[in-house]
C-alpha cells in the first residue's frame, strides 16, 4: 500500500534491468528496503545490516525455490521485471529493527507474514531455554536414541571421514617409553616415524600433514592415533616433537634472545621471514648487527675430554637428518695450549676463524682429532653462555 508521505531514497523501477546497480550501490550498507509488485501493487518490507548480500539472495533462484516466503513465491510467479525496489532509509545497525517496525506500521505491506520486526543478530537463548532444549534432545528424546548403525552405514561413514581402512582393525594399545612433553605437544611441530611389526622403520615424515597425505587419511585421524596410541593398518606410529628455536646473537657472538620459531624471531628483529631464513642457512652477519642459528631437534649429548659424544637418539637418525642436525649445532673450539674457548653459531663461522675449510673442520670435529695440534672442535648444543 502506497503512502505519499514517505519518499524513498533510491528507486529501482525494474529489478532485472537494475540488478548490477542494486548490488553495487548498496555494498556494505545498512538500511530498510521495500519490494513492490508492479502488477498488483502489493509490497514487502525488509531490512539488513548488509543490503548487498540480502539483495544477492533475491536474485538467487535456487534460494527462492527452497523457501515458502510469500515474496519469494511472488517473484518466481511474476518475474523480476514486474517488481521494483525502493531503498526507504539507510541507518545504523542499532536502529535497524526500530526503523523497520516504523515502516511496517506505516505502509502495512501485504507480503510480510510477520508484522513485528525482528532480527536474530546478536540473539542468544536464555539459560532456561537452553536447559529445556537440552532436555528435549537427551536420552529417549534424542532422534538417534536406540538406533545402531549397520555395517554398511559404518563403511560409508568411514569413507566420508577417510578412516575406512581401519574399521576392521581392533585398536591395540602400545606403550612408548619416551613420552612427549605435554608442553611441547604442538600438532604442527611433530615428526612422524612409521614402524612395522618387527620394529623396523619403514617410513618417516617431517609433519603429521605429510604423513596424512601419504597414507590417504585426514589429519584428524593422525591425531587420534597420537592421542589414543593405537596401531593403524598394522603399523606403529611414533611422534617426535620438533624444536624450531632460533637463537639471535650480536656481532660479537653474544646471545641476545632465543625464540620458539622463525616467525617470532623475524617479528622481534623486524626482518622478513624469508630474509631471516636465508641468513640462518648462510650463517652470515645481518646488517652488521645479528647472527642467527636454528636448532631442529631437542637432543641431549654428553661431552667427554675428547669431544662431543653423540647421543643414542642422534645415532638413530638417518644420515641426511643427522647431517642437517649437525649443521645447525653451535660450535665450540678449545685451544688446548692456552685453554681459551671460543663459540660460533655454525660451521662456516668456525672455519673462517680457523682459516680452514668447512669440510676440514667437519672431518676433525666428527673424528675428535686435534686441528693444527692445538684446536679441539666439538658441538656445543646446550651452550647458554655468551659467545666470546
Secondary structure as GFF3:
##gff-version 3
##sequence-region A 1 388
A	DSSP	beta_strand	10	12	.	.	.	ID=ss1
A	DSSP	alpha_helix	19	25	.	.	.	ID=ss2
A	DSSP	beta_strand	31	37	.	.	.	ID=ss3
A	DSSP	beta_strand	43	48	.	.	.	ID=ss4
A	DSSP	alpha_helix	51	58	.	.	.	ID=ss5
A	DSSP	alpha_helix	61	65	.	.	.	ID=ss6
A	DSSP	alpha_helix	70	78	.	.	.	ID=ss7
A	DSSP	three_ten_helix	80	82	.	.	.	ID=ss8
A	DSSP	beta_strand	83	90	.	.	.	ID=ss9
A	DSSP	three_ten_helix	93	95	.	.	.	ID=ss10
A	DSSP	alpha_helix	96	107	.	.	.	ID=ss11
A	DSSP	alpha_helix	127	136	.	.	.	ID=ss12
A	DSSP	three_ten_helix	139	141	.	.	.	ID=ss13
A	DSSP	alpha_helix	151	160	.	.	.	ID=ss14
A	DSSP	three_ten_helix	164	166	.	.	.	ID=ss15
A	DSSP	three_ten_helix	182	184	.	.	.	ID=ss16
A	DSSP	three_ten_helix	187	189	.	.	.	ID=ss17
A	DSSP	beta_strand	190	195	.	.	.	ID=ss18
A	DSSP	beta_strand	201	205	.	.	.	ID=ss19
A	DSSP	alpha_helix	208	215	.	.	.	ID=ss20
A	DSSP	alpha_helix	219	228	.	.	.	ID=ss21
A	DSSP	beta_strand	236	241	.	.	.	ID=ss22
A	DSSP	beta_strand	246	250	.	.	.	ID=ss23
A	DSSP	beta_strand	255	259	.	.	.	ID=ss24
A	DSSP	alpha_helix	262	269	.	.	.	ID=ss25
A	DSSP	alpha_helix	273	282	.	.	.	ID=ss26
A	DSSP	beta_strand	290	294	.	.	.	ID=ss27
A	DSSP	beta_strand	302	304	.	.	.	ID=ss28
A	DSSP	beta_strand	307	309	.	.	.	ID=ss29
A	DSSP	alpha_helix	312	316	.	.	.	ID=ss30
A	DSSP	alpha_helix	319	327	.	.	.	ID=ss31
A	DSSP	beta_strand	331	335	.	.	.	ID=ss32
A	DSSP	beta_strand	340	344	.	.	.	ID=ss33
A	DSSP	alpha_helix	347	354	.	.	.	ID=ss34
A	DSSP	alpha_helix	358	367	.	.	.	ID=ss35
A	DSSP	beta_strand	370	371	.	.	.	ID=ss36
A	DSSP	beta_strand	375	379	.	.	.	ID=ss37
###
